[in-house]
Amino acid sequence: MARSKKKLKVIPLGGLQEIGKNITAFEYGDEIIVVDCGLAFPEDDMLGVDLVIPDVTYLVKNKEKVRGIILTHAHEDHIGAIPYVVRDLNVPIFGTRLTLGLLGNKLVEHGLKDKVHMQTVTQGQSITLGAFEIEFIRTTHSIADTVALAIRTPVGLIVHTADFKIDYTPIESEAIDLARFAQLGSEGVLLLMCDSTNAERKGFTMSERTVGDSYEHIFVGAHGRRILVATFSSNVHRIQQIVNASVKFNRKVVFCGRSMLNVVDVATELGYLNIPGNTVIDVNDLDKYPPDRLTLIMTGSQGEPMSALTRIATSDHRKVEIMKGDIVILSANPIPGNEKYVFKVIDELFKKGADVIYEALALEDVHVSGHACQEELKVIHSLVKPQFFMPVHGEYRHLQQHANLAQKLGMPEENIFISENGRVLEMTAGSAKLGGTVVSGRVLVDGLGVGDVGSIVLRDRKLLSQDGLIVVVITCDKESGGILSGPDIISRGFVYVRESENIMDGARDIVKKSLLKIEPNGRKNWSGMKSLIREELRDYIFDKLKRRPVILPIIMEI
């Protein structure tokens, strides 16, 4: 592809200095392509929020330029925001069979399946979208059908690894295509964008096959006992290995959890899961088999409140209860921030008499990461030999460690760009520099509401969660301004009224005194009345209890 004097803009809109919400735009002239469109899960202070998706205002404002969305794999942090984004940015979506199969399920749930154009691509294939030629490179990760990208642009070649690890003995038939990375390196790579999730960890990531061996050892020693395994529903390779061990030891398999059932159905239909006939039974048929003939595979490895494992641990599952002696395997490491939820579930399982195998206690390798450690990152850097480098997919410390690694391999510091969401990297055939910024950030999803919860609403929710709410209700005469009834005081999350009658009586007296300070004509100034009530009641409550509840005066005119 001929070189151009125009600039290419690389615009990360998510996934930098954070875990999840991965999305990057590549803009050249009047054309834009987008790589991935994922979500993140809410932080502890995002009370009531279900999901966090990237702010794609920049793409929506320039949607006539957007040629398509390219997906690297089917994890939620790479495809989860699509159902929300395509409502305003309905462009063609390209991905491998399993990726689009799982995305299709999500679109059906949102009533969008027939409104979105999806085009299946294969590993090794190339497509052209305007000024961009995108090649899909076979790689390995913790989900099948993952690809890295070689993006040929008018200013040069960009290699985007997406999430990956170097697994020489993967569950699927072929290993990562390192030869292709080497060929691209020989061709000349302008920019490498590389997964930084495990940049802090030395050595190599173990092969997924080591987990299969571990399961067999556990199954051998599980005489007379039921086995329950919690893992990510998207980890088709892990599910396959659990099924293989179950078949080998003559166990029936039960799948629990809606997302687990959805993924298993799609993966089986597309041929990514091979489950012998009569292996899977319905959860309603558990009582028909002895414990040592059963394996339950479920969601909940991260302690999610509504997941199958959490509901089972808290005796809230309609069909499954923990039996004394059950072996429960958590086949995933806690995502940072989820530790307390995971350990709470583990505590409940132990209390009910289960033996729990998890990261801190596991004598067997019941989980391996899907991300490359330092030695694997070195291999990719050495093969690709980029002129410039931007670490992606990680919090700031991950990006910094990856940048340090690149420097140790000989890359000049000035050629490495630790960027942030919304910051534009401007590139020509021989130069790169950080330029201005575009609109970026996070959009909060709460139930069916998308973006209607912002910082002010979160602040109010936080205040309500800390000291509760007091509602003051007063009824006034519309003509004279006289008080007809009240003040009535309602407490929610502040104090238990029956045990704090003296506090509530004192609060009423304070409000009455406040109203006496206002002339009848002044009582038509609702704003002034509310402010006075709020200020004096706030001072009274803080003096008595050292609390600051939200105070909501309501004035009704009759």
N, C-alpha and C positions, 0 to 999 in steps of 0.2 A: 504494500500500500504506500503510495507516494507521500513523502513528508510535506507538512504544511507549515506556513508561518503563523497561522491562527493558533489561538490557545485552546487547550483542552482544560475543562474544569472538572475536577474530582471533588464531589460534594457529599461528605458523610452527613446523613440526616439522623443517624442513630447508630448505636453500637460502639461508640468511642467514649472512654472513661466511664463505662457502665457495662453490666452484663445483660445481654438481651437487646431487643428493639433494633435489630440490625437492618440497616437500609442505607444504600449509597447510590447517588446519582452521578452519571457521567454525561457531561454536556459539551457538545462541540457545535458551534454556530447555532442553527435552529433545530438541533436534534438532541434528544436526551434518552438515555436508557437507564433503567433502574435495576439494581441488583438487590434482591431479597426485600422483604417487607414484613418484619417480625414484631412481636410484642414483648413486653416485659411484665413481670408480676409486681403487684403493688408493694411498696415499702411499708414498714410498720406504722408510719405516721399518716398513711393514706387511708383513713378510716372509711370503711364501706366501699372502697373502690375495688372493682373486680379485675380490671386489666389496665395496662398502660400501653398506648400505641404511639408511634412517632407522629409529630406534626408535619404534615406534607403540604402545608400551605404553598410553599414554593413550587411544588410540582403541579398543584391544582391551578395556580395562576399561570403556569406555563404548559398546561396539558396539551395544547396543540402541538408542542414540540416532542412530547413523550411518545416514543416508538414502541415501548413494551417494558414489561417487568420480567427479569430473568431470575429464576429461583435455583439455589444451589442444592437444597435438600429440604426435608419436610418437618424439621423441628419447629416448635411454636415460635421460637425467637427469630425465625427466618420466614415463616409464612403466616403467623397468627394474626397479623393486622390486615391481611388482604380483604376479608369480608367487610371491614369497615372503610378501607381506603377506596375500593373499587366503586363505591357509591358515588364518589366525586371524581374518580380517575379510572374510568373503565377503558383500559387498554389491553392489548393481547398479553397473555401470560405464558411463559415458556418454562418447562421443567421436565424432569424425567418421569417415567410411568408411575412409580410409587409416590413421588412428590405430588403430582397432579391428582393421583387417586385419593390421597388423604386430604388434599385441598378441596377436591370436589365434594367430599363428605361435609366439610365445614360450610361450603357454599350452599349445599342443600339445606342445612340447618338454618341458614340465614335467608332462604328463599331466593338465592341469586344464581343457582347453577346454570340456568338457561340464559342468563344475561351477561355471562363472562366468557370470552373466547380464550380457550386454553389449547396450547399446541405442544404435543409431546416431542421431546428430543431424546437422543441417545448419547451415551458416553462415546466420545470420538467424533461426534457430528459438529458441524459449524453452521451457523445461520448469519444472515446479514440483515441488520436493521439500520437503514440509512447509512451514515458514515461509519458505522461500527460493524465489525465482523467478530462474532463471539464463538469461540470453540469450547466445547464441553469436555473436560479432561477427567478420566476415571481416577477416583481417589477413594480413601477409606475413612469411615467415621463410625459413630455409634448408631447409624441408621443406614439402611441400604439405599443404593441409587444416588449417592452423594457425588457431586461434581465440583471440581475447581474450574476456573474460567481463564481463558486466554483471550483478552479483548484487544483486537487490532484497531487502532484509531489512526487518523491522519497524521498524528504527531509521534506515534510509536506504539510499542506493544506493552500492554499492562497484564500482569499475571495476578489473579485474585484467588488465593487458595481456598477461601471459605473455611468452614470448620473441617479439620482433617487430623489424621494421625497416620504414621507409616506402619501399616500392618502387613507383614510379609505372608501371613497365613490367615487371611480373613475368612469369615464364614461363607461369604459369597465367593464365587469361583475365581475371580481375578484380583490381584493385589493392585495397589496404587501404581499408576503409570509413571514411574520415575523417569523412564526413558524419554517420555514426552516432555517432561520438565527440563531435562538436559538438552533436548533439541531446541526448545524455546530459548534456553540460555545461550546456546550457540548462535541462534538467530539474532539475539540482542534484545534485552528486556529493559524498557525505560523505567517502569515502576513495578515494584512488588508490594502487594497488600497481603499481609499474612496473619493468620490466626494467632492470637497472643494469650489465649486462656490459660495455658500451662507454661508460660514463659518463665515462671519462677521455679519450676520443677526440673531438677537435673535428670540426666539419663534418658531412657526411652520409655514410652508407654507400652505396657504389655499387650500382647495379642489377645483379641477377644476369645480365641480358642482356649486360653488358660482358664477362663471361667467355666467352660464346658467340662474340663477335667475336674475342677473343684466341685461342681454339682454332682458328678458321679461319685466322688468320695463321700459327700454328704448323704446321698441316697443310699449308698451301701450300708451306712451306719444308722439308718432310720427305721429299723425293724419295729413294726407295730405302731408306727407313728405317722401322723398326717404331716404333709409339708405345704407351707404357704409361702409364696414368693411375691414380694412387691418390687416392681421395677417400672421404668418409664414405658408407657404403652407404645411409644414410637420406636423402642429398641427391638426391632424385629429379629435381629440376630440373637439377642439374649433370649427372647421368647422361644425361638427355634431350639436353642440349646437346652432350655428347661423342658420343652416338649420331648426332645430326643432322650434325655435322661429318664423322663417319666415312662416313655415307651419301653426303654431298655429294662426298667425295673417293674414293668407290668402295672403301671399306675394309670388311672383315668385322670383327665385334665379338666378342670373347671376354670373358666375365665370370669372374673368379677370386675365390675366397673364399666361404665358406659364407654369411656374413651378406649379402654382396652378391647372391648367387644368390637367397636367400630374399626380399630386398626387391624385387628385379627381378621375381620371379614374382608377388608380391602386387600390386605397383604396376601391372604389365602387365594382370593379371587384372581389376583394379578400374578400369582405364582412365586411370591417372595417368602411365603411360609409353606412348608410341606408337612402336613399333619395327617398321619395315617387314619383311615376310616375307623370309626368306633372308639377313637381315643378321647374325643371331647364329649362330655356329658353336661346336662343342664344342672344349674345350681339346685334345682328342686329335687334332683335325684341323689343328693349327697348321702342320704340315709340308707341307700341301697347297697353301699359299698363299705367295707371295713376301712379304718383309718389308713392302714399301710397300702391301700390301693388308690389313694387320692393325692393329687397335687392341685393346689389352687394358685392360679397366677392372677395378680391383681394390680391395680393402681394404688398409690399411697406411699411411695418410697420417700416423699418429701414431707410427709405429715399433713398433707392438705386436708382441711376440715371435713370436706364432703367426699373424700376418696373412700374406696372400699376398705382399705386396711384400717383407716382411722375409725370408720363406723363399726368395724368388727371389734377393734380394740376397746371401744367405748360401749359395747353391747347395743349398738344402735342399728345394726344390720338385720334386715328382716329374715335372712336365710342362713347366715353363717354365724356361729359362735365359737370362741376359742375354747379348745378342749385341753385339759391338763396333759402336758407332754407334747403338744404341737411344736413342730420346728418352724419358726418364722424367719425367713431370710430377707433382709433388706438389701437388694441387689442394686444399690446406687449410693453414692456419697451425698450427704446433704449439700444442697446449693447454699452458698454463703447467705446467712440471714434466716435459713430454715431450720437451723440446728435445734432450737428450743422446741419447735413443733415435732420434729422427728424424735427427740429424746422423750417428750411427753408420751408419744405413742408407744415407744419402747418400754417405758415404765408401766403403762397399762397392760401391755402384753405379758411382762414378767409377773405382774400382780395376779394375772389370771392363770398362771402356771405354764406359760409357753417358754420354750428355749429360743432365744432370739440371737441370730447371727447377724452382726452388723460390723461396720468398719472398725470400730475400736477393739472388738473382741475376736474378729474373724481369724481363724487359723487357716482358712482357705480363702483364695482370691474369688470372692463372690461378686466383685465389680472391678472393671477396669475403665479408665477414662477413654473418651472418644477424641481427645485433643492431644496434639503433639507436645512432647516435652522438649527440653533444650537441644538434645542431640539430634532429634528429628528436624527441628527448626534449622539447625546448622546444615543438615543435608539439603533442604530445600534452598536455602540461601546459596550454598555452594554450587548447586546445579543451575539455578536461575541466573545468578550473577547480575543482579539488577543495577542500574545506574542510580536509581533513587529508591527509597524504602519508606513505607508508611505502615507501622504496626496497627492492626485493627482487632476488634472483638476482644475487649477486656477493659478492666478498670485502669486507672492511671498507672498504678504500680506495675500492672502486667505490660502495658505499653512501654513503660520506661525500661523494664528488664529486657524486653525484646529489642529495644533500641540499643541497650548496652551490649547485648549479644551480637548484633549486627556490626557494632564498632569493633568488637574483638575479632570479628572475621575480616576486618580491613576496610569497612565502608567509612568514608569520611563523615564526621558528625554533621556537617552542613548539608549532607545529602539525605539525612534522616528527618522525617517530619512526624513528631508526636502532635497530633491534631485534636480537635474537639468537634462535636456535632455542630453543623452549620458553617464551619470554617472552610473556605474554598481553597483548594490547592490548584494553582494555575500552572500548566505545563506546556512547554514547547518541545521540539525535537531534542533539545539539548539542555533545557533548564527547567527548574521547578521552584516555585516559591509560594508561601502562604499569602493569600490575598484577603479580601473582605469576608463578610459573613452573609448568610441568608437566614430567613426565618426557620428556626428549628425548635425542638423541645419535646414536650410530652403532652399527650391528650389522654385524659382519664375517662375510662369507660365504667359506668355504674349502672348495672341493669341494662335497660334499653337506651339509657342516655349516653350519648357520645359527646364529650367536650363540654357538657353543661355543669360539670363539677370542676371548679378552678381553685386557686389559692385561697380566695375569700371563704368559699364553702368549706374547704378543708380546715381553715383556721377556726371557723365556727364549730365544726364537728369536734375539733381538738378541745376547744373550750368547753363544749357540752360534756365531753368525755371526762374532763378533769374535775369539775365542780358542779355539774348539773345545770338545771334550769329552774327559774322561778317566773311564773306568769302572774301578773297583777291585773285583775279585771275590774273595771269601774264603769258604771252606767250613769250618764249625765242627761239632764233635761236639755233638749235641743234649744229651747227658747231662753230659759233663764240661766242655764249653765249650772244649775244646782245638782248635787249628788243624789241620785235616786236610789242606788244600791251599791254595795261594796264599801271598801275594797275587798274582793275575794282573792286569796292567794293560793296558787296551785304549785306544788313542788314536784319536780321530776328529776331524780338522781341527785338531789341536794341533801335533804334529810328525810327520815321517815317521820311523817307528820304526827302520828299518834304518840311517838316518843319524844317529840320536840315541840309540844304545843306552846310552851313559853316563848320559844324563838319565833314561832309563827304569829303568836299574839303580839309580840313586840314589833314584828315587821308590819302588821296591820296598823298599829298605833303610829309608826313612823310615816306610813303612807297617808294616814288621816291628817297628821300634823302638816305634812307637805301640802296637802290640798287646802288646808286652812290658810296657808300663806298666799294662796292665789285668789284674787278677786273673782267673783262669779263671771264677769265678762272675760276675764283672762282664761277661763276654763275652755273657751272655744279655740284657744291656741294649743292644739293637741301636741304639737312638737315640743313646746315649752313645758307642758305638763309632764310629758313622758321623760324629758331630760331631767327634770327636778326629781321625779319619783326614782328614776334610775340612780342618780347620784347619791341621794340621801339613803336609799335602801342599801346601796353598795357599801357605803361607809358603815352602816349599822351592822351588816352581816360580817364584814371583815373584822370589825371591832370585837364581835362576839365569838366568831368561829375561825377567823383567819382564812376564809375561803372567798373565792371570787366567782360565783355562779353567773351564768348568762341571765340577765333580768329583762323580761319582755312585758312592758306595760301594754294593755289593750283597753282602749276607751271606746265605749259604745254610746251613741246618741239616740235618745227616744223622744 
